[in-house]
Amino acid sequence: MARVSLEIKDHIALVVLTRAEKKNAMDDEMIDALIAAAGEVAASKARVVILSGAGDCFCAGIDISGLTKMIGQDMEALILPRSHGDGTTNRWQEVAMAWHRLEVPVIAALHGAVFGAGMQLALGADIRIAGPDAQLAVMEMKWGIVPDMGGMVLLPRLVREDVMKRLIYTAEPITAKQAAAWGLVTEVADDPMLAATKLAEKIALKGPNAIKAAKALCEKAYRLPPEDVLLAEARTQASLLGKPEQMEIIAAQFAKRAPNFE
């Protein structure tokens, strides 16, 4: 995958956008590479993912040449078909939603420009750690369009309605500090990659089945009415209690050692 690198070590998948000379701008090749990388991670034994960008920024947005290629095409025929995500997304939406849909946690380490398509990719992560230099923007309105890569599903989960509208209407970049205050990023760290790695290492030591179950349960908590969430909570707990993984965690706690989930 020329536009994206993927390395899995110690159950941590490191996914890096590698088009640094173009500020990791998303072109067709990178879009396909990101979707493919998500599929590889899903099929692997990775327990947690770190998304990052090479060079001086995470991702400066869509490659504008890709927009110009679409001029004159039948937009409805191009965009409306649900070609990915088991019939729920188009190709562009899948870039963010594929990471949101993964069973394992995804951490985005953000620095420099996090604009447009890059912002929506970051929204697909469970956790966003931004460097002090990060500038974040829902940039689509700059080009006379709306967020169309999963942003309208993911943004409302993080920020108030008025904040979301301000971000969309103005397309103005905001600082990492402001993004944290508004809930757009989880935390600000001097070295976001180091902070993301330390967090990933902690998560990788937790029970893999329990972490996957927790992520699935969190998703249900957003979508389902309270009575259904309570039932899902109970069913999830019943699937974990007393199982070999939990017994190993308990044994490791008493022995003051790291658990072995192999």
C-alpha positions in Angstrom: 0.0 0.0 0.0 2.0 3.0 -1.3 0.0 5.6 0.5 -0.3 3.9 3.9 2.0 1.7 5.9 0.8 -1.0 8.4 3.0 -2.7 11.0 1.7 -4.9 13.9 4.0 -5.3 16.9 3.1 -6.6 20.3 -0.5 -6.6 19.3 -0.5 -2.9 18.4 -1.2 -2.0 14.8 0.6 1.2 13.7 -1.1 2.7 10.6 0.7 5.6 9.1 -0.3 7.9 6.2 2.9 8.1 4.1 2.3 10.8 1.6 4.3 13.3 3.5 5.4 15.3 0.5 1.7 16.2 -0.2 0.8 16.7 3.5 -0.9 13.3 3.4 -3.6 14.7 1.2 -6.1 11.9 0.4 -6.2 10.8 -3.3 -7.9 7.8 -4.7 -5.0 5.6 -3.9 -4.9 6.6 -0.3 -8.6 6.2 0.1 -8.3 2.6 -1.2 -5.2 2.0 1.0 -6.9 3.2 4.2 -9.9 0.9 3.5 -7.7 -2.0 2.8 -5.6 -1.4 5.9 -8.7 -1.4 8.1 -9.6 -4.8 6.6 -6.1 -6.1 7.3 -6.3 -4.9 10.9 -9.8 -6.5 11.3 -8.4 -9.8 10.2 -5.3 -9.6 12.4 -4.7 -10.3 16.1 -4.1 -6.6 16.8 -5.7 -5.5 20.1 -5.4 -1.8 19.5 -4.6 0.6 16.6 -2.7 3.9 16.3 -3.5 6.1 13.3 -0.9 8.7 12.5 0.6 10.8 9.6 4.2 11.0 8.4 5.9 14.4 8.0 4.7 17.7 9.4 0.9 16.9 9.6 -1.7 14.2 10.1 -3.7 14.9 6.9 -4.3 18.3 5.2 -7.6 17.0 3.6 -8.7 15.7 0.3 -6.5 16.0 -2.8 -8.3 18.7 -4.7 -7.4 17.1 -8.0 -9.7 14.3 -7.0 -12.6 16.7 -6.8 -11.9 18.2 -10.2 -11.9 14.6 -11.7 -15.6 14.4 -10.6 -16.7 17.4 -12.7 -19.2 16.3 -15.3 -19.9 12.9 -13.8 -23.3 11.7 -12.6 -23.0 12.5 -8.9 -25.9 10.5 -7.7 -24.7 7.4 -9.6 -21.2 8.0 -8.1 -22.1 8.8 -4.5 -25.4 7.3 -3.6 -24.7 3.5 -4.1 -24.0 1.8 -0.8 -20.9 -0.1 -2.0 -19.1 -0.7 1.3 -19.7 -1.5 5.0 -22.3 -4.3 4.3 -24.4 -1.9 2.3 -24.2 1.1 4.7 -21.5 3.4 3.2 -20.1 4.6 0.0 -16.3 4.4 -0.7 -15.6 7.9 0.8 -17.6 7.3 3.9 -15.9 3.9 4.4 -12.6 5.7 5.0 -13.7 6.9 8.5 -16.4 4.4 9.2 -14.2 1.3 8.6 -12.1 2.4 11.6 -15.1 3.3 13.7 -16.5 -0.1 13.0 -13.4 -2.1 14.0 -13.9 -4.3 17.0 -10.7 -3.0 18.7 -9.9 0.5 20.0 -8.4 3.0 17.6 -6.3 5.9 18.8 -5.5 8.9 16.4 -2.2 10.7 17.1 -2.7 14.1 15.6 -0.2 16.8 14.7 -0.1 19.8 12.3 -3.0 20.1 9.9 -6.0 17.9 10.5 -8.3 19.2 7.8 -11.4 18.0 6.0 -11.0 14.3 5.1 -8.2 14.1 7.7 -10.6 15.4 10.3 -13.2 12.9 9.4 -10.7 10.1 9.4 -9.7 11.2 13.0 -13.4 11.2 14.0 -13.4 7.5 13.1 -11.0 6.8 16.0 -12.2 6.1 19.6 -9.7 8.4 21.1 -7.9 11.5 19.6 -4.6 12.8 21.1 -3.5 16.1 19.6 -0.1 17.8 19.7 0.0 21.5 20.7 0.7 22.4 17.0 -2.4 20.6 15.7 -4.9 22.7 13.7 -8.3 21.0 13.2 -11.0 22.0 10.7 -14.2 20.6 9.2 -13.0 22.1 5.9 -15.6 21.0 3.4 -17.5 24.3 3.3 -14.4 26.0 1.9 -15.0 24.0 -1.3 -18.8 24.6 -1.3 -19.6 21.1 0.0 -20.6 19.4 3.3 -18.9 16.7 5.4 -19.4 13.5 3.5 -17.0 10.9 4.9 -18.9 9.9 8.0 -18.6 13.3 9.7 -22.3 13.8 10.1 -22.6 10.5 12.0 -19.5 11.0 14.1 -19.4 14.7 14.9 -22.7 14.9 16.8 -21.3 12.2 19.3 -18.5 14.6 20.3 -19.6 18.2 20.3 -22.7 20.3 21.0 -25.0 21.1 18.1 -24.0 24.8 18.0 -20.3 23.8 18.0 -20.8 21.4 15.2 -22.6 24.0 13.2 -19.9 26.6 13.8 -17.2 24.1 12.7 -19.2 23.2 9.5 -20.4 26.7 8.6 -17.1 28.5 8.9 -14.6 25.8 7.9 -12.1 27.6 10.1 -9.2 25.8 11.8 -9.2 25.7 15.5 -6.3 25.0 17.9 -5.8 21.7 19.8 -6.6 23.5 23.0 -9.9 24.7 21.6 -10.7 21.3 20.2 -10.1 19.7 23.6 -12.4 22.3 25.2 -15.1 21.5 22.7 -14.7 17.7 23.0 -13.3 17.3 19.5 -10.1 15.7 20.9 -9.6 13.6 24.0 -6.5 15.3 25.2 -3.5 17.5 24.2 0.0 16.1 24.6 3.4 17.5 23.8 4.3 14.3 21.9 1.0 12.8 20.7 2.6 9.8 19.2 4.4 8.9 22.4 1.2 9.5 24.4 -0.8 7.3 21.9 1.8 4.5 22.1 1.8 4.5 26.0 -2.0 4.4 25.9 -2.0 1.6 23.3 0.4 -0.4 25.4 -1.9 -0.2 28.4 -5.0 -1.2 26.4 -3.0 -4.2 24.8 -2.5 -5.6 28.3 -6.2 -5.7 29.0 -8.4 -8.7 28.2 -8.9 -8.7 24.4 -12.4 -10.1 24.6 -13.3 -7.7 27.3 -12.0 -4.7 25.4 -13.9 -5.8 22.2 -17.1 -6.3 24.3 -16.7 -2.9 25.9 -16.4 -1.2 22.6 -19.4 -2.9 21.2 -21.4 -2.1 24.4 -20.3 1.6 24.1 -21.7 1.7 20.6 -25.0 0.2 21.8 -25.1 2.8 24.5 -25.2 5.6 21.9 -27.9 4.0 19.7 -30.3 2.0 21.9 -32.9 3.1 24.5 -32.0 2.6 28.1 -33.8 -0.6 28.7 -32.1 -2.2 25.7 -28.7 -0.9 26.9 -29.3 -2.4 30.4 -30.1 -5.8 28.8 -27.0 -5.6 26.5 -24.9 -4.7 29.6 -26.1 -7.7 31.4 -25.6 -10.1 28.5 -22.1 -8.7 27.9 -21.2 -9.2 31.5 -22.5 -12.8 31.4 -20.4 -13.6 28.4 -17.2 -12.5 30.2 -17.7 -13.6 33.9 -15.9 -16.8 34.8 -14.5 -17.4 31.3 -10.8 -18.4 30.9 -9.8 -14.8 29.9 -11.2 -13.4 33.1 -9.8 -16.2 35.2 -6.3 -15.4 33.8 -6.8 -11.7 34.6 -7.7 -12.5 38.2 -4.8 -15.0 38.5 -2.4 -12.4 37.1 -3.7 -9.7 39.5 -3.1 -12.0 42.6 0.4 -13.1 41.2 1.3 -9.4 40.4 2.3 -10.4 36.9 1.2 -9.5 33.3 -1.7 -11.7 32.1 -1.0 -14.2 29.2 -3.8 -14.2 26.6 -2.0 -16.3 24.0 
